[in-house]
Amino acid sequence: MGFLPLVFIGLSDIQGWSGLKQRLEVVAANGIAPEKPELIVDPPVPSEGGKAVAATAAASGPAQGDAAAKAPQYPANAWTSVWANMGTSKDNPMGVEWFGMVIGLGFVLAFGYWCTDFLVVQRAMAAESMSAARRTPVIATIPKILIPAIVILPGMIALVAKPHAEVFKPVAQTAEGKLEERMATPQFGLIPAKYEEVEIEKEGKIQTLKKVKRDADGKIQPDYDLTVPMLLVQYFPTGLLGLGLTALMASFMSGMAGNVTAFNTVWTYDIYQSYIAPNRSDAHYLWMGRMATIFGILVSIAAAYVAAKFNNIMDFIQLVFGFVNAPLFATFLLGMFWKRATGHGAFFGLLAGTGVSALHTALTGPTGHWFVNVHQYGSDMAQNFWMAIYSWTTCLTVTIVVSLATRPNKSDDELRGLVYSLTPQKHDDHRLAWYARPMVLGAIMLAVTIVLNILFW
């Protein structure tokens, strides 16, 4: 909620939602790049016949016209609609078609997160009753539905807002010849280009220079991870800027604290106490939990350096989810609803699903293909969505086949409470007011979701 003022101030700067839509039409038609920042016009040029007008392409000379002609061109509503341009991956900037979005993200990755991520599940496990546990994820959908307003809108604003000249200073050259960046210079709206340090030899001395980072096709890479900080710098005064940065850091710390707690709980109680060192004292398990916390933080620090190699943090997160959550969701699904599933089936299913994720990343693009590029996706996110689909399908299939080929070692009595069909259903919904019943709340949130998807179709 701390980012809501940022959204309101940003929208006010670009003449509200209508101004944002008109500017994004220009972006869709021309593809804003550092070589042609003047395509962000003020006031924005309206669209004609469903296509945005490239107002400055002809006026800026042949070089700029050629650059605009080579830029990716999408339908005018490509940045402001959800499903209208999902027919093919080439019609939307995300590079994903509807099947990859619905099954890869909407089913495999979303259910994998909500149903297997212990950080989420432990909230329901701590509930006082079955109804309260069932309400937990439903109530959590309320802020999740509002997430686009405070996460996606700032990114859209940053893509089209004009940098304030008094805020951003250019890169300066020091007397020693080293580039010194006083403030990241916006090149994609408010989004700066990504830089990398290179060493050159000059007059017998090794000097370090900052160089704009480009992809394999020679295109300048935007540094999307600096989107929110750049918005904060542009729109917030000094005092409010400190408050905004504090809110940003608090959100990071909250997420990290929750994940570290979930990690040491699962390791200490579900693995270490159950299989490695049972029947030890509470002091011993407390010590192990502390060591697990230290180890988890060190792994997080190492993961941050890995994430820095990616174009943005979401590509890295979805890649990890595709490796871990996607096959795990298939295992959970069969374990909860099919009593014939066996431990051998689950083990080899997880192994096969994770292996397929690695193989898919190694053989496909745009940034994978460690050996040979078998298939080229429109974006890293599309690659992650399809990796999740293949991983989930492989794990599900292998688990079923191996389970049918092996003998189950658990009786129905032992599976009671673990498998849905063998567990007596005890709900106290009838004693609750209608607005507190999980089914009613779920139906309301589903209706709200459908309405929002229609409005932004």
C-alpha positions in Angstrom: 0.0 0.0 0.0 3.0 2.3 0.4 3.3 2.6 -3.3 -0.2 3.9 -3.9 0.9 7.6 -3.6 3.5 6.8 -6.3 0.9 5.5 -8.6 -1.4 8.5 -8.1 1.4 11.1 -8.6 2.7 9.2 -11.7 -0.8 9.1 -13.2 -1.3 12.7 -12.5 2.0 13.6 -14.3 0.9 11.8 -17.5 -2.8 13.0 -17.5 -4.3 10.0 -15.9 -5.3 6.6 -17.3 -6.3 8.0 -20.7 -2.9 9.7 -21.0 -1.2 6.5 -20.0 -3.2 4.5 -22.6 -2.4 7.0 -25.4 1.3 7.0 -24.6 1.4 3.2 -24.5 -0.2 3.1 -27.9 2.9 5.0 -29.2 5.2 2.5 -27.4 3.2 -0.4 -28.9 3.5 1.0 -32.4 7.1 2.1 -32.3 8.9 0.4 -29.5 10.6 3.1 -27.5 14.4 2.7 -27.5 17.3 4.9 -26.6 17.9 5.8 -30.2 14.5 7.5 -30.5 13.3 8.9 -27.1 11.4 11.7 -28.9 8.6 9.2 -29.7 7.3 9.9 -26.2 5.3 13.0 -27.1 3.5 15.4 -24.8 0.6 15.6 -25.3 0.3 12.0 -26.7 -0.9 11.5 -30.2 -4.2 9.6 -30.4 -4.5 6.4 -32.4 -6.0 6.0 -35.8 -7.8 2.9 -36.8 -6.5 0.8 -33.9 -2.9 1.7 -34.6 -0.9 4.5 -32.8 0.5 7.3 -34.9 4.2 7.5 -35.1 4.2 11.3 -35.0 7.9 11.9 -35.1 9.2 9.1 -37.2 9.1 11.1 -40.4 10.0 14.4 -38.9 13.1 13.1 -37.2 14.9 12.2 -40.4 15.7 9.0 -42.2 17.8 7.5 -39.5 15.0 7.8 -36.9 12.4 6.6 -39.4 14.5 3.5 -40.1 14.9 2.8 -36.4 11.1 3.1 -35.9 10.5 0.8 -38.8 12.7 -1.9 -37.4 11.2 -1.7 -33.9 8.7 -4.3 -32.7 5.2 -3.2 -33.6 2.2 -4.4 -31.7 -1.6 -3.6 -31.7 -2.4 -0.3 -30.0 -3.8 -2.0 -26.9 -0.9 -4.4 -26.5 0.2 -2.8 -23.2 -3.3 -2.2 -21.7 -5.2 -5.4 -22.4 -4.9 -8.8 -20.9 -6.2 -11.3 -23.4 -7.0 -9.5 -26.7 -3.5 -10.0 -28.1 -2.8 -13.5 -26.7 -3.6 -15.3 -29.9 0.1 -15.6 -30.8 3.3 -14.8 -29.0 4.2 -12.2 -31.6 1.2 -10.0 -30.9 2.1 -9.0 -27.3 5.3 -7.6 -25.7 5.5 -10.4 -23.2 6.0 -12.9 -26.0 3.5 -15.5 -24.6 0.4 -17.0 -26.2 -2.8 -17.8 -24.3 -2.0 -21.5 -23.6 1.3 -20.7 -22.1 -0.2 -18.0 -19.9 -3.3 -20.0 -18.8 -1.7 -23.4 -18.2 1.9 -22.4 -17.5 1.2 -19.4 -15.2 -2.4 -19.7 -14.3 -2.4 -23.4 -13.5 1.0 -24.9 -12.9 3.0 -22.0 -11.4 0.1 -20.3 -9.6 -1.3 -23.5 -8.0 2.3 -24.6 -7.3 2.9 -21.4 -5.4 -0.4 -21.3 -3.5 -0.5 -25.0 -2.7 3.1 -26.1 -2.1 5.0 -23.0 -1.0 5.4 -23.4 2.7 5.5 -19.7 3.3 1.9 -19.6 2.1 0.7 -22.9 3.4 1.9 -22.3 7.0 -0.6 -19.5 7.3 -3.4 -21.9 6.8 -1.8 -24.5 9.0 -1.8 -22.1 11.9 -5.6 -21.4 11.6 -7.9 -22.2 14.5 -10.4 -24.2 12.5 -10.9 -25.9 9.1 -13.1 -23.0 7.9 -10.5 -20.5 9.0 -7.8 -22.5 7.1 -10.0 -22.5 4.0 -10.7 -18.8 4.2 -7.0 -18.0 4.5 -6.1 -18.3 0.8 -9.4 -16.8 -0.3 -8.9 -13.7 1.8 -5.3 -13.5 0.5 -6.7 -13.1 -3.0 -8.1 -9.6 -2.1 -4.7 -7.9 -1.9 -3.5 -10.1 -4.7 -6.2 -8.7 -7.0 -5.0 -5.1 -6.1 -1.4 -6.0 -6.8 -1.5 -4.8 -10.5 -2.5 -1.3 -9.3 0.7 -1.0 -7.2 3.1 -3.3 -9.2 2.2 -3.3 -12.8 1.0 0.3 -13.1 4.2 1.9 -11.9 6.1 -0.1 -14.5 3.7 1.1 -17.3 4.1 4.7 -16.0 7.9 4.4 -16.0 7.9 3.2 -19.6 6.3 6.4 -20.9 6.9 9.2 -18.4 9.3 12.0 -19.4 12.3 12.4 -17.0 12.5 15.6 -15.1 15.6 17.4 -16.2 16.2 18.9 -12.7 16.3 15.4 -11.2 18.5 13.4 -13.4 22.1 14.5 -14.2 24.2 13.1 -17.0 27.1 10.8 -16.7 30.3 12.7 -16.0 33.9 11.9 -17.0 36.5 12.2 -14.3 40.0 13.6 -14.7 41.4 10.1 -14.6 39.1 9.0 -17.5 36.8 6.9 -15.4 33.1 7.2 -16.0 31.3 8.4 -12.9 27.6 8.0 -12.9 26.0 10.6 -10.7 22.5 9.4 -11.4 21.3 6.6 -13.7 20.3 8.4 -16.9 16.8 7.2 -18.1 16.7 5.9 -21.6 13.5 3.9 -21.8 11.1 6.4 -20.4 12.3 6.5 -16.8 14.0 3.1 -17.0 17.8 3.4 -17.4 20.0 1.2 -19.5 21.9 -1.7 -17.8 25.6 -1.1 -17.4 28.6 -3.4 -17.1 32.1 -2.7 -16.0 34.9 -3.3 -18.6 38.7 -3.0 -18.2 40.7 -1.3 -20.9 44.4 -0.5 -21.1 45.2 3.1 -21.6 48.8 4.5 -21.5 50.0 1.4 -19.9 47.4 1.6 -17.1 44.3 -0.6 -16.6 41.2 1.5 -16.3 37.7 0.5 -15.4 34.9 1.9 -17.5 31.1 1.6 -17.4 29.7 0.4 -20.6 26.1 0.0 -21.7 25.2 -3.6 -21.8 23.7 -5.0 -25.0 22.2 -8.4 -25.9 23.2 -10.8 -28.6 21.4 -8.7 -31.2 23.2 -5.5 -30.2 20.1 -4.0 -28.5 20.6 -2.0 -25.3 19.2 -3.9 -22.3 17.0 -1.9 -19.9 17.6 -2.2 -16.2 14.1 -3.1 -15.1 15.2 -3.7 -11.5 15.7 0.1 -11.2 12.1 1.0 -12.3 10.7 1.6 -8.8 13.8 3.5 -7.5 13.7 5.8 -10.5 10.0 6.5 -10.0 10.7 7.3 -6.4 13.5 9.7 -7.3 11.4 11.5 -9.9 8.1 11.9 -8.0 8.9 11.9 -4.3 10.4 14.9 -2.5 13.3 14.3 -0.1 11.3 13.4 3.0 8.8 11.2 1.2 11.6 9.6 -0.8 13.1 8.3 2.4 9.7 7.0 3.4 9.3 5.3 0.0 12.7 3.7 0.1 12.0 2.5 3.7 8.8 0.9 2.5 10.6 -0.8 -0.3 13.3 -2.2 2.0 10.6 -3.3 4.5 8.8 -5.3 1.8 12.1 -7.0 0.9 12.9 -7.8 4.6 9.4 -9.1 5.3 9.6 -11.5 2.4 13.0 -12.7 3.2 12.2 -13.1 6.9 9.1 -15.2 6.0 11.1 -17.4 3.6 14.0 -17.9 6.0 11.5 -18.9 8.8 9.8 -21.3 6.4 13.1 -22.8 5.4 14.4 -23.5 8.9 11.1 -24.9 10.0 10.8 -27.4 7.1 14.5 -28.4 7.5 14.5 -28.7 11.3 11.2 -30.4 11.9 10.2 -32.1 8.7 13.6 -33.4 7.6 16.2 -33.2 10.4 14.0 -34.3 13.3 12.1 -36.9 11.3 14.8 -38.6 9.4 18.3 -37.6 10.6 18.3 -37.0 14.3 15.1 -38.0 16.0 14.5 -37.9 19.8 17.0 -35.1 20.5 16.4 -32.3 23.0 14.6 -29.1 22.3 17.9 -27.2 22.8 19.5 -29.3 20.0 16.7 -28.6 17.6 16.8 -24.9 18.5 20.5 -24.8 17.7 19.9 -26.6 14.4 17.2 -24.1 13.5 19.6 -21.2 14.1 22.2 -22.9 11.9 19.6 -23.4 9.2 18.7 -19.7 9.4 22.4 -18.7 8.9 22.7 -21.1 6.0 19.5 -19.9 4.4 20.7 -16.3 4.6 24.1 -17.2 3.0 22.3 -19.0 0.2 20.0 -16.0 -0.3 23.1 -13.7 -0.6 24.6 -16.1 -3.2 21.2 -16.2 -5.1 21.2 -12.4 -5.3 24.5 -12.5 -7.3 22.9 -15.1 -9.6 19.7 -13.0 -10.0 21.9 -10.0 -11.0 22.8 -11.8 -14.2 19.1 -11.9 -15.3 17.3 -9.1 -17.1 14.9 -8.7 -14.2 14.1 -10.4 -10.9 10.8 -11.9 -12.1 12.6 -13.9 -14.9 14.8 -15.4 -12.2 11.9 -16.1 -9.8 9.8 -17.9 -12.4 12.8 -19.9 -13.5 13.3 -21.2 -9.9 9.6 -21.9 -9.6 9.7 -23.8 -12.9 12.5 -26.0 -11.5 11.1 -26.5 -8.0 7.3 -25.7 -7.7 6.1 -27.1 -11.0 7.2 -30.8 -10.5 6.4 -30.5 -6.7 2.9 -29.4 -7.5 2.3 -32.6 -9.6 3.6 -34.7 -6.7 1.4 -33.0 -4.2 -1.6 -33.3 -6.5 -1.3 -37.0 -6.9 -0.3 -37.6 -3.3 -3.4 -35.8 -2.0 -6.0 -37.2 -4.4 -4.7 -40.6 -5.5 -4.2 -43.2 -2.8 -2.4 -45.5 -5.2 0.6 -43.1 -5.5 3.8 -44.5 -4.0 7.0 -43.1 -2.6 9.0 -44.5 -5.5 6.7 -42.9 -8.0 7.0 -39.5 -6.2 10.8 -39.7 -6.1 11.3 -40.6 -9.7 8.6 -38.2 -10.8 10.3 -35.3 -9.1 13.7 -36.4 -10.5 12.3 -36.6 -14.0 10.4 -33.3 -13.8 13.4 -31.4 -12.6 15.6 -33.1 -15.2 13.2 -32.0 -17.9 13.3 -28.4 -16.6 17.1 -28.4 -16.9 17.0 -30.0 -20.4 14.4 -27.5 -21.6 16.5 -24.6 -20.4 19.5 -26.0 -22.0 17.9 -26.5 -25.4 15.7 -23.5 -25.9 15.9 -19.7 -26.1 16.0 -16.8 -25.9 18.7 -17.0 -23.2 19.0 -20.7 -22.7 20.3 -23.2 -25.4 23.5 -24.2 -23.6 24.1 -26.8 -26.3 21.8 -26.2 -29.3 18.8 -23.9 -29.8 15.9 -26.3 -30.5 13.2 -23.7 -30.1 13.2 -19.9 -29.8 10.6 -18.4 -27.4 9.5 -14.8 -27.6 10.8 -14.0 -24.1 12.4 -15.4 -21.0 9.1 -15.5 -19.3 7.5 -17.5 -22.1 10.4 -20.0 -21.8 9.7 -20.3 -18.1 6.0 -20.8 -18.5 6.5 -23.6 -21.0 9.3 -25.2 -18.9 6.8 -25.4 -16.0 4.2 -27.1 -18.3 6.7 -29.7 -19.5 8.1 -30.3 -16.0 4.7 -30.7 -14.4 3.5 -33.0 -17.2 6.6 -35.2 -17.0 6.5 -35.4 -13.2 2.8 -36.3 -13.3 3.2 -39.0 -16.0 6.3 -40.6 -14.5 4.8 -40.7 -11.0 1.7 -42.5 -12.3 3.7 -45.0 -14.3 6.2 -45.8 -11.5 3.4 -45.9 -8.9 1.5 -48.5 -11.0 4.6 -50.5 -11.4 5.5 -50.6 -7.7 3.7 -52.0 -4.7 2.1 -49.5 -2.2 3.5 -49.8 1.3 0.8 -47.8 3.1 -2.6 -49.1 4.2 -5.8 -47.0 3.9 -5.7 -46.4 7.7 -2.2 -44.9 7.4 -3.3 -42.7 4.6 -6.3 -41.3 6.4 -5.8 -37.6 6.9 -3.4 -37.4 4.0 -5.5 -38.5 1.0 -8.7 -36.6 0.4 -10.9 -39.5 -0.5 -10.0 -41.4 2.7 -10.3 -38.4 5.1 -13.7 -37.6 6.8 -14.7 -34.1 5.8 -15.6 -32.0 8.9 -16.7 -28.5 8.0 -18.3 -26.0 10.4 -19.4 -23.7 7.7 -23.1 -24.0 8.6 -22.5 -22.3 11.9 -20.9 -19.3 10.3 -22.5 -16.1 8.9 -22.9 -16.2 5.1 -20.1 -13.7 4.6 -17.6 -15.8 6.6 -18.2 -19.0 4.6 -15.3 -20.0 2.4 -17.5 -21.0 -0.5 -19.3 -17.7 -0.5 -16.1 -15.7 -0.3 -14.5 -17.8 -3.0 -17.5 -17.2 -5.3 -17.4 -13.5 -4.7 -13.7 -13.3 -5.5 -14.1 -15.4 -8.6 -16.8 -13.1 -9.8 -14.6 -10.1 -9.2 -11.7 -11.7 -11.1 -14.0 -12.5 -14.1 -15.3 -8.9 -14.1 -11.8 -7.5 -14.1 -10.7 -9.8 -16.9 -13.6 -8.6 -19.0 -12.9 -4.9 -18.3 -9.3 -5.3 -19.3 -9.8 -7.9 -22.0 
